Amino acid sequence: AFPAFAQDLATGDAIKAAITDHTVQGSMVASGAYTEFYAADGTIRGSGYTGKWAVEANQMCFDYGEGASCWDVRLAGDSVTWVKDGKDDGTGTLIAGNPNNF
């Protein structure tokens, strides 16, 4: 994979616009497959769990009860790439709404 360059990374406003009220289905390098719905109120809903999400500066932050972890985000159409420390750390596909009824 090529290193992420600043001009490729999404702004905070672009992240909010793409993620709010959408489900992302994909896979992370460390933890494997995931499907999560990101509600407008900052709630993450997954299969059997919840968390909180927020955009801080130009990163998306996730908190599942153990403190927030933040990633840079690259957006291309309906594709999302989560970037940690300049390396691609996971990918996903944006799906409108909450089709899994999480």
DSSP file (Angstrom, degrees, kcal/mol; ACC not computed):
  #  RESIDUE AA STRUCTURE BP1 BP2  ACC     N-H-->O    O-->H-N    N-H-->O    O-->H-N    TCO  KAPPA ALPHA  PHI   PSI    X-CA   Y-CA   Z-CA
    1    1 A A              0   0    0      0, 0.0     3,-0.1     0, 0.0     0, 0.0   0.000 360.0 360.0 360.0 148.5    0.0    0.0    0.0
    2    2 A F        -     0   0    0      1,-0.1    86,-0.2    85,-0.0     3,-0.1  -0.592 360.0 -98.6 -84.6 149.5    1.1    3.5   -0.6
    3    3 A P        -     0   0    0      0, 0.0     2,-0.3     0, 0.0    84,-0.2  -0.349  42.4-104.9 -65.3 149.3    1.4    5.9    2.3
    4    4 A A        -     0   0    0     82,-1.5     2,-0.4    -3,-0.1     3,-0.0  -0.586  32.8-151.1 -75.3 133.1   -1.5    8.3    2.8
    5    5 A F    >>  -     0   0    0     -2,-0.3     3,-2.2     1,-0.1     4,-0.7  -0.833  22.8-117.8-105.0 146.7   -0.8   11.8    1.8
    6    6 A A  G >4 S+     0   0    0     -2,-0.4     3,-1.2     1,-0.3    -1,-0.1   0.841 112.8  58.4 -52.4 -38.9   -2.5   14.7    3.5
    7    7 A Q  G 34 S+     0   0    0      1,-0.3    -1,-0.3    -3,-0.0    -3,-0.0   0.719 103.0  54.9 -69.3 -16.9   -4.3   15.8    0.3
    8    8 A D  G <4 S+     0   0    0     -3,-2.2    67,-0.4     2,-0.1    -1,-0.3   0.655  90.1  94.8 -84.9 -16.2   -5.9   12.3    0.0
    9    9 A L  S << S-     0   0    0     -3,-1.2    65,-0.2    -4,-0.7     2,-0.1  -0.521  77.8-115.4 -86.0 144.4   -7.4   12.5    3.5
   10   10 A A        -     0   0    0     63,-3.7    63,-0.3    -2,-0.2     2,-0.1  -0.374  25.3-120.1 -74.2 150.7  -11.0   13.7    4.1
   11   11 A T     >  -     0   0    0      1,-0.1     4,-2.4    -2,-0.1     5,-0.2  -0.423  30.6-104.8 -79.5 164.3  -11.8   16.8    6.1
   12   12 A G  H  > S+     0   0    0      1,-0.2     4,-2.5     2,-0.2     5,-0.2   0.901 122.6  51.0 -56.0 -43.4  -13.9   16.6    9.3
   13   13 A D  H  > S+     0   0    0      1,-0.2     4,-2.4     2,-0.2    -1,-0.2   0.892 110.1  49.0 -64.2 -39.6  -16.9   18.1    7.4
   14   14 A A  H  > S+     0   0    0      2,-0.2     4,-2.1     1,-0.2    -1,-0.2   0.888 110.6  51.3 -67.3 -38.4  -16.6   15.5    4.6
   15   15 A I  H  X S+     0   0    0     -4,-2.4     4,-2.8     2,-0.2     5,-0.3   0.954 111.4  47.1 -61.9 -49.5  -16.3   12.7    7.2
   16   16 A K  H  X S+     0   0    0     -4,-2.5     4,-2.2     1,-0.2    -2,-0.2   0.921 112.5  49.9 -57.6 -45.0  -19.5   13.8    9.0
   17   17 A A  H  < S+     0   0    0     -4,-2.4    -1,-0.2     1,-0.2    -2,-0.2   0.876 117.2  40.1 -63.4 -37.9  -21.3   14.2    5.7
   18   18 A A  H  < S+     0   0    0     -4,-2.1    -2,-0.2    -5,-0.2    -1,-0.2   0.869 122.9  36.6 -79.2 -37.6  -20.4   10.7    4.5
   19   19 A I  H >< S+     0   0    0     -4,-2.8     3,-1.9    -5,-0.2    19,-0.4   0.843  84.5 104.9 -90.9 -36.8  -20.7    8.8    7.8
   20   20 A T  T 3< S-     0   0    0     -4,-2.2    19,-0.2    -5,-0.3    77,-0.2  -0.218  99.5  -0.5 -56.4 129.3  -23.7   10.3    9.6
   21   21 A D  T 3  S+     0   0    0     17,-2.6    76,-1.8     1,-0.2     2,-0.3   0.784 111.4 114.6  60.4  31.2  -26.8    8.0    9.4
   22   22 A H  E <   -AB  38  96A   0     -3,-1.9    16,-2.7    16,-0.8     2,-0.4  -0.904  61.5-132.5-124.5 156.8  -24.9    5.4    7.3
   23   23 A T  E     -AB  37  95A   0     72,-3.1    72,-3.0    -2,-0.3     2,-0.5  -0.872  16.7-155.9-101.1 140.6  -23.8    1.9    7.9
   24   24 A V  E     -AB  36  94A   0     12,-3.0    12,-2.3    -2,-0.4     2,-0.5  -0.985   8.9-172.6-118.0 128.5  -20.2    0.9    7.1
   25   25 A Q  E     +AB  35  93A   0     68,-1.9    68,-2.2    -2,-0.5     2,-0.2  -0.979  35.3  92.1-120.3 126.7  -19.4   -2.7    6.4
   26   26 A G  E     -AB  34  92A   0      8,-2.5     8,-2.5    -2,-0.5     2,-0.3  -0.836  62.3 -75.4-174.9-148.0  -15.8   -3.8    6.0
   27   27 A S  E     -AB  33  91A   0     64,-2.0    64,-2.3     6,-0.3     2,-0.3  -0.998  21.3-148.9-148.7 138.6  -12.8   -5.2    7.6
   28   28 A M  E  >  -AB  32  90A   0      4,-2.6     4,-1.9    -2,-0.3    62,-0.3  -0.817  24.2-126.5-104.4 148.6  -10.0   -3.9    9.9
   29   29 A V  T  4 S+     0   0    0     60,-3.0    61,-0.1    -2,-0.3    -1,-0.1   0.928 107.3  33.1 -57.4 -47.4   -6.5   -5.3    9.8
   30   30 A A  T  4 S+     0   0    0     59,-0.4    -1,-0.2     1,-0.1    60,-0.1   0.893 131.0  26.4 -80.3 -41.0   -6.4   -6.1   13.6
   31   31 A S  T  4 S-     0   0    0      1,-0.3    -2,-0.2     3,-0.0     2,-0.1   0.518  93.3-141.1-110.2  -5.5  -10.0   -7.0   14.4
   32   32 A G  E  <  +A   28   0A   0     -4,-1.9    -4,-2.6     2,-0.0    -1,-0.3  -0.467  55.7  13.6  85.6-153.2  -11.4   -8.4   11.1
   33   33 A A  E     +A   27   0A   0     -6,-0.3     2,-0.3    -2,-0.1    -6,-0.3  -0.227  63.0 171.6 -67.5 146.2  -14.9   -7.9    9.7
   34   34 A Y  E     -A   26   0A   0     -8,-2.5    -8,-2.5     2,-0.0     2,-0.3  -0.986  22.4-166.9-148.7 155.2  -17.3   -5.3   11.1
   35   35 A T  E     +A   25   0A   0     -2,-0.3    12,-0.5   -10,-0.2     2,-0.3  -0.930  23.9 168.3-141.1 120.5  -20.7   -3.8   10.3
   36   36 A E  E     -A   24   0A   0    -12,-2.3   -12,-3.0    -2,-0.3     2,-0.4  -0.991  28.2-144.0-138.9 143.0  -21.7   -0.6   12.2
   37   37 A F  E     -AC  23  45A   0      8,-2.8     8,-2.6    -2,-0.3     2,-0.7  -0.904  13.7-152.6-103.5 133.2  -24.3    2.1   11.9
   38   38 A Y  E     -AC  22  44A   0    -16,-2.7   -17,-2.6    -2,-0.4   -16,-0.8  -0.868  15.1-155.3-110.8  97.8  -23.3    5.6   12.8
   39   39 A A    >   -     0   0    0      4,-2.6     3,-1.9    -2,-0.7    14,-0.1  -0.303  26.0-114.8 -73.2 155.8  -26.3    7.6   14.1
   40   40 A A  T 3  S+     0   0    0      1,-0.3    -1,-0.1     2,-0.1   -20,-0.1   0.751 113.7  63.5 -61.8 -25.3  -26.5   11.4   13.9
   41   41 A D  T 3  S-     0   0    0      2,-0.1    -1,-0.3     1,-0.1    -2,-0.1   0.397 123.8-100.0 -82.4   5.3  -26.5   11.6   17.7
   42   42 A G  S <  S+     0   0    0     -3,-1.9    11,-2.9     1,-0.3     2,-0.4   0.541  78.0 138.6  91.4   7.2  -23.0   10.1   17.8
   43   43 A T  E     - D   0  52A   0      9,-0.2    -4,-2.6     7,-0.0     2,-0.5  -0.707  41.8-150.8 -88.4 136.5  -24.1    6.5   18.7
   44   44 A I  E     -CD  38  51A   0      7,-2.7     7,-1.8    -2,-0.4     2,-0.5  -0.901  13.2-166.4 -98.3 132.8  -22.4    3.5   17.1
   45   45 A R  E     +CD  37  50A   0     -8,-2.6    -8,-2.8    -2,-0.5     5,-0.2  -0.982  16.4 158.3-123.5 123.6  -24.7    0.5   16.7
   46   46 A G  E >   - D   0  49A   0      3,-2.7     2,-1.1    -2,-0.5     3,-0.7  -0.609  56.4 -60.2-124.6-171.7  -23.3   -2.9   15.9
   47   47 A S  T 3  S-     0   0    0    -12,-0.5     3,-0.1     1,-0.3    55,-0.0  -0.627 121.7 -15.1 -77.4  99.9  -24.5   -6.5   16.3
   48   48 A G  T 3  S+     0   0    0     -2,-1.1     2,-0.3     1,-0.2    -1,-0.3   0.592 127.6  68.6  84.8  11.1  -24.8   -6.9   20.1
   49   49 A Y  E <   -D   46   0A   0     -3,-0.7    -3,-2.7    53,-0.1     2,-0.3  -0.983  55.2-158.5-153.4 163.1  -22.9   -3.7   21.1
   50   50 A T  E     +D   45   0A   0     -2,-0.3     2,-0.3    -5,-0.2    -5,-0.2  -0.902  15.2 161.8-135.8 167.7  -22.9    0.0   21.0
   51   51 A G  E     -D   44   0A   0     -7,-1.8    -7,-2.7    -2,-0.3     2,-0.4  -0.872  34.3 -95.6-161.2-166.3  -20.3    2.8   21.2
   52   52 A K  E     -DE  43  63A   0     11,-2.5    11,-2.5    -9,-0.3     2,-0.3  -0.967  26.9-166.7-128.0 144.7  -19.8    6.5   20.5
   53   53 A W  E     + E   0  62A   0    -11,-2.9     2,-0.3    -2,-0.4     9,-0.2  -0.953  11.3 165.9-128.4 153.7  -18.3    8.2   17.4
   54   54 A A  E     - E   0  61A   0      7,-1.8     7,-3.5    -2,-0.3     2,-0.6  -0.980  34.0-122.5-156.7 155.9  -17.2   11.8   16.9
   55   55 A V  E     - E   0  60A   0     -2,-0.3     2,-0.5     5,-0.2     5,-0.2  -0.938  28.3-175.3-104.1 122.0  -15.1   13.8   14.4
   56   56 A E  E >   - E   0  59A   0      3,-2.1     3,-1.9    -2,-0.6     2,-0.3  -0.980  63.8 -40.5-120.7 122.6  -12.2   15.6   16.1
   57   57 A A  T 3  S-     0   0    0     -2,-0.5   -45,-0.1     1,-0.2    -2,-0.0  -0.479 125.6 -29.4  55.4-121.7  -10.2   17.8   13.8
   58   58 A N  T 3  S+     0   0    0     -2,-0.3    15,-0.5   -47,-0.1     2,-0.3  -0.120 121.4  90.5-115.0  36.6  -10.0   15.8   10.6
   59   59 A Q  E <   -E   56   0A   0     -3,-1.9    -3,-2.1    13,-0.1     2,-0.5  -0.933  69.8-128.6-127.8 153.2  -10.2   12.3   12.2
   60   60 A M  E     -EF  55  71A   0     11,-2.5    11,-2.5    -2,-0.3     2,-0.4  -0.897  27.2-157.8-100.2 129.7  -13.0   10.0   13.1
   61   61 A C  E     -EF  54  70A   0     -7,-3.5    -7,-1.8    -2,-0.5     2,-0.4  -0.879   6.0-163.3-113.9 140.2  -12.9    8.7   16.7
   62   62 A F  E     -EF  53  69A   0      7,-2.8     7,-2.3    -2,-0.4     2,-0.4  -0.958   4.1-172.9-122.8 136.3  -14.5    5.6   18.0
   63   63 A D  E     +E   52   0A   0    -11,-2.5   -11,-2.5    -2,-0.4   -19,-0.2  -0.954  12.8 173.5-134.6 115.4  -15.1    4.8   21.7
   64   64 A Y  S    S-     0   0    0      3,-0.5   -14,-0.1    -2,-0.4    -1,-0.1   0.010  77.0 -73.2-106.6  25.3  -16.4    1.4   22.8
   65   65 A G  S    S+     0   0    0    -13,-0.1     3,-0.1     0, 0.0    -2,-0.1   0.412 123.3  82.0 102.3  -0.7  -16.1    2.1   26.5
   66   66 A E  S    S-     0   0    0      1,-0.4     2,-0.1     0, 0.0    -3,-0.0   0.127 108.3 -74.3-120.2  18.9  -12.3    2.0   26.8
   67   67 A G        -     0   0    0      2,-0.0    -3,-0.5     0, 0.0    -1,-0.4   0.001  63.5 -65.4  98.3 151.1  -11.4    5.5   25.6
   68   68 A A        -     0   0    0     -5,-0.2     2,-0.4    -3,-0.1    -5,-0.2  -0.431  37.8-166.6 -78.0 142.9  -11.5    6.9   22.1
   69   69 A S  E     -F   62   0A   0     -7,-2.3    -7,-2.8    -2,-0.1     2,-0.3  -0.988  15.0-152.4-122.4 138.3   -9.2    5.8   19.2
   70   70 A C  E     -F   61   0A   0     -2,-0.4     2,-0.3    -9,-0.2    -9,-0.2  -0.870  11.2-171.4-120.8 146.1   -9.0    8.0   16.1
   71   71 A W  E     -F   60   0A   0    -11,-2.5   -11,-2.5    -2,-0.3    13,-0.2  -0.955  25.8-120.8-129.4 147.9   -8.3    7.4   12.5
   72   72 A D  E     -G   83   0A   0     11,-2.8    11,-2.9    -2,-0.3     2,-0.4  -0.518  36.8-140.5 -73.5 158.4   -7.7    9.5    9.4
   73   73 A V  E     -G   82   0A   0    -15,-0.5   -63,-3.7   -63,-0.3     2,-0.5  -0.984  16.9-164.2-132.1 134.9  -10.2    8.8    6.7
   74   74 A R  E     -G   81   0A   0      7,-2.4     7,-2.3    -2,-0.4     2,-0.4  -0.984  15.2-164.4-114.8 128.1  -10.0    8.5    2.9
   75   75 A L  E     +G   80   0A   0     -2,-0.5     2,-0.3   -67,-0.4     5,-0.2  -0.926  17.3 166.7-115.2 135.8  -13.3    8.6    1.0
   76   76 A A  E >   -G   79   0A   0      3,-2.2     3,-2.1    -2,-0.4     2,-0.3  -0.792  68.1 -57.1-147.2 100.9  -13.8    7.6   -2.6
   77   77 A G  T 3  S-     0   0    0     -2,-0.3    -1,-0.1     1,-0.3     0, 0.0  -0.497 122.0 -17.4  63.0-124.0  -17.4    7.2   -3.7
   78   78 A D  T 3  S+     0   0    0     -2,-0.3    16,-3.2    -3,-0.1     2,-0.4   0.240 117.4 103.1 -96.7  14.2  -18.9    4.7   -1.3
   79   79 A S  E <   -GH  76  93A   0     -3,-2.1    -3,-2.2    14,-0.2     2,-0.4  -0.803  50.4-167.1-100.8 139.1  -15.5    3.4   -0.2
   80   80 A V  E     -GH  75  92A   0     12,-2.8    12,-2.2    -2,-0.4     2,-0.5  -0.974   3.0-167.1-121.0 135.1  -14.0    4.3    3.2
   81   81 A T  E     -GH  74  91A   0     -7,-2.3    -7,-2.4    -2,-0.4     2,-0.5  -0.993  13.1-146.8-121.7 126.3  -10.4    3.6    4.1
   82   82 A W  E     -GH  73  90A   0      8,-2.3     7,-3.4    -2,-0.5     8,-1.0  -0.807  17.1-161.6 -91.2 126.7   -9.4    4.0    7.8
   83   83 A V  E     -GH  72  88A   0    -11,-2.9   -11,-2.8    -2,-0.5     2,-0.5  -0.945   9.9-176.7-118.3 122.3   -5.8    5.3    8.1
   84   84 A K  E >  S- H   0  87A   0      3,-2.6     3,-2.0    -2,-0.5   -13,-0.1  -0.978  73.2 -14.2-121.6 125.5   -3.7    4.9   11.3
   85   85 A D  T 3  S-     0   0    0     -2,-0.5    -1,-0.2     1,-0.3     3,-0.1   0.859 128.8 -53.5  52.8  39.4   -0.2    6.4   11.6
   86   86 A G  T 3  S+     0   0    0      1,-0.2   -82,-1.5    -3,-0.1     2,-0.4   0.479 118.5 104.0  80.3   2.2    0.0    6.9    7.8
   87   87 A K  E <  S- H   0  84A   0     -3,-2.0    -3,-2.6   -84,-0.2     2,-0.3  -0.927  80.7-105.2-120.7 143.5   -0.9    3.2    7.0
   88   88 A D  E     + H   0  83A   0     -2,-0.4    -5,-0.2    -5,-0.2     3,-0.1  -0.487  39.6 174.0 -63.1 125.8   -4.2    1.8    5.7
   89   89 A D  E     -     0   0A   0     -7,-3.4   -60,-3.0     1,-0.4   -59,-0.4   0.460  58.4 -17.9-116.4  -7.6   -5.7    0.0    8.7
   90   90 A G  E     -BH  28  82A   0     -8,-1.0    -8,-2.3   -62,-0.3    -1,-0.4  -0.936  54.3-140.1 174.9 166.1   -9.1   -1.1    7.3
   91   91 A T  E     +BH  27  81A   0    -64,-2.3   -64,-2.0    -2,-0.3     2,-0.3  -0.919  17.6 173.0-138.8 163.6  -11.6   -0.5    4.6
   92   92 A G  E     -BH  26  80A   0    -12,-2.2   -12,-2.8    -2,-0.3     2,-0.4  -0.985  27.5-120.3-162.9 169.2  -15.4   -0.4    4.3
   93   93 A T  E     -BH  25  79A   0    -68,-2.2   -68,-1.9    -2,-0.3     2,-0.3  -0.978  28.8-127.1-119.6 130.0  -18.3    0.3    2.1
   94   94 A L  E     -B   24   0A   0    -16,-3.2     2,-0.4    -2,-0.4   -70,-0.2  -0.589  25.0-173.4 -76.8 132.6  -20.9    3.0    2.9
   95   95 A I  E     -B   23   0A   0    -72,-3.0   -72,-3.1    -2,-0.3    -2,-0.0  -0.998  28.6-114.5-127.6 126.0  -24.5    1.9    2.9
   96   96 A A  E    S-B   22   0A   0     -2,-0.4   -74,-0.2   -74,-0.2   -75,-0.1  -0.309  74.9 -13.8 -61.4 137.6  -27.3    4.5    3.4
   97   97 A G  S    S-     0   0    0    -76,-1.8   -59,-0.2   -77,-0.2    -2,-0.2  -0.257 100.2 -56.6  75.5-157.0  -29.3    4.2    6.6
   98   98 A N    >   +     0   0    0      1,-0.1     3,-2.2   -76,-0.1    -1,-0.2  -0.631  55.5 166.5-127.3  68.2  -29.5    1.3    9.0
   99   99 A P  T 3  S+     0   0    0      0, 0.0    -1,-0.1     0, 0.0    -2,-0.1   0.718  77.5  55.3 -63.9 -20.5  -30.5   -1.8    6.9
  100  100 A N  T 3  S-     0   0    0     -3,-0.1    -3,-0.0     0, 0.0   -63,-0.0   0.477 105.3-128.9 -88.6  -2.0  -29.5   -4.2    9.6
  101  101 A N    <         0   0    0     -3,-2.2    -3,-0.0     1,-0.1     0, 0.0   0.891 360.0 360.0  54.4  43.7  -31.8   -2.4   12.1
  102  102 A F              0   0    0    -57,-0.2    -1,-0.1   -55,-0.0   -56,-0.1   0.474 360.0 360.0 -70.2 360.0  -29.1   -2.2   14.7
